[in-house]
Amino acid sequence: MNTTLQDEALNPDDCDFVTALASGLEVILAFYEAHPRMTLSEVAAVSC
């Protein structure tokens, strides 16, 4: 069976989609005026 990239995309009704979206928003919110640039380690520490 051939699957396309679109077939593999998360469905908004899927709980994994909501979890992935929440995680992404946490990362975005980790950046603020006091910390406009961070390493991946710093982002992980702030967003966990």
Beta strands, then each sheet from edge to edge (+ up, - down):
end
